[in-house]
């Protein structure tokens, strides 16, 4: 069935104003000044004028336990402005608020006498709640005509909507069971509801357990007059089993624990509607789990209701016991993919999502309405050179139809093989292909040889030699087979404790040199590419050698690809497929890819080129323990064939062939990367989660580094845009990836047909030449694009391009693709709970099936030339997701895909300094 429209799981306020009374708490000026003095005293040499905010993340952590109805509007509040610290739906007992602030203050790092003075002032100062009427639909319009919500609404509105849903009653599931929801606290700008208590398939006892999950966020869409609420639905799977060591496996990370208890703090009455969250960590010395304070070990134990009631070690050994309830307490540990497999499949099916969303519609109907449906664009969804689906003839016997179809597939495979050989010859400029396989298991070696023969149409080898050769009219191939040996072994670092940065650099440098030497073990036979079989995980932390291998190969001028050792049945079973994909990825690194050909030949310039800009981000806790931010640019010129794929070498302001560019990235990152390395990052890790106060001193540094990063981005973009001036160019960027360095990409700053690099104000795109277009992609990260399903019929998941509105000149589009191969066989009527019957009348349960959580790619045409139709450029980008060499549609258009893959070669390592 071809669906003509899709429904988004997004809402808008029904009226222009949605005024609600809320209780607001401001900290009086004298008390706030005392807090600030105590806070600054614990920040060392940081100048006082650079400490602008209080870190109240630890205060936020207490709210779900002590005051579940209180809402905080951020991790930080100003030390100077009279801004609200807390919001609530009703007045909260003064003792509770004072107690919360007291615990937060006592945990603050600062001089003891200043903290005691502030605490004494806290006990004497009145903390009155004031009623304020807040417009939950309040917004301002940006210069680019994009509605921007008032800042507090990013917290307040999701909380309000979640409360409406939670109080709507029970959701009726597929098997007649009713599900109630509780709120779970979050650390970001969203609200979450989880069905409680967790349940499983009633036919299995005991069985795996899951809950429905509802997430609400406030989002904006460029060039629209109203912001939106995105409501995302899914499942939360719970840990009920332990590993062979008799405990849960957390992979060295902390694990969140959801708790609900009948216990209340003094002064708090009524049942809690929120779930408290603590964190569990594994103590390797004691070989058991223990509680970890959410912010600091010296803060929460003084206030927590949980630690005395739940034994962390026992919870780690008996998760099911606590999940099912023990002495008035339930404690659940959400399952993470790093913990292994789960008997409940990931994701929520459309047959589950549609009735759940209908129930949410009813809960919100008085104040919110669904956004209009999106109707299919008229342009072709796939490029002109997209592979045609092979079909068996309709007539004839079953055996004949199968035979004919297999013959068609064989002919197509032969044509593809010839084309790949031709592309490789062009990429190698006529040279023969010398490849080397470093294998650990004979099964992997044989699978790689077989896969190479199939993808290039080569005859199976008739010998077991270590060097295999083939000659074809298009390409000559030499394949060297070598054991991986020591080059793939773990790095030589201490197993007793984490190595220092210097020790790790020395270990990487040593292996790097060994690998480079290994590539030249036979004079005159250095390979062009090394395909290395290697472990995915290493027992000793920081001993992963993949990065050193890649750096060493780059030193020898050899590109690299890895294949994981088959450590389980699943990896052994799909080893042939993994081998095939490894070779195809190698061809991609050579630049031997077929570019999707758009269907606008009579409208677009023949020499149109695509350019993608991507920010490579390596964190301080990354593979080489060195942080870096580096901008990459990839150019794809379809008219130039294979040589049309190139990368921008910024230092020399020239384009280099893609394989040369990858090697340049690996060998030169320590010398040419920008000096904007930063130890802190926007992602909080398990290791630095407790250092909030200490991080305050680096907050001003982070602000300084951010400005430097933005200047660095502008310095990168200006010569690049100037170089693109004289040729028709479609420039594409990714919002979540690049907007930190290029803030103009934020919805509140974009303007139609303008570009703002580092000018005083945005300038018309024509000033950068009359042949430049700029399109911005945005994916579902942080729920920035909504979930969706077909409006009619069985509510399937159709592929296509969907304009936000049917207005002429619309600038925003949603791109969807077919279901991934892992979900191809899933029935459209499958449900996570309940029983259904297939066409034969057989009873079917789908609880263990993996669903496809539909994510949309937003395409915003930020700038095009006068008289051009934005929808055509959006359709062109949508077609670029359908690469002829890929078995499945790409998550991003091909040029952005190539840029993102190039990040694998950005491995900062100060080799000379080691």
Helices and strands as residue ranges (DSSP letters): E 5-8, E 10-13, E 19-25, H 29-40, G 48-50, E 53-55, H 57-66, E 70-72, E 76-78, E 86-88, H 94-106, H 112-124, E 129-135, E 139-141, E 147-149, H 153-166, E 171-172, E 178-179, E 181-184, E 191-195, E 199-200, E 209-219, E 228-238, E 255-261, E 274-283, E 288-292, G 300-302, H 312-317, H 319-323, E 329-333, G 337-339, H 350-364, E 368-370, E 374-375, H 398-427, E 433-439, H 442-456, E 467-471, E 476-483, G 485-488, H 501-519, E 529-534, H 546-555, E 559-564, H 569-573, H 575-589, E 609-618, E 628-636, G 638-644, E 645-649, E 654-657, H 658-672, H 692-723, E 729-734, H 735-738, G 743-745, E 754-755, E 763-764, G 765-768, E 772-778, G 781-783, E 788-790, E 800-803, E 812-816, G 821-823, E 836-837, E 843-844, E 857-863, H 870-879, H 894-902, G 903-905
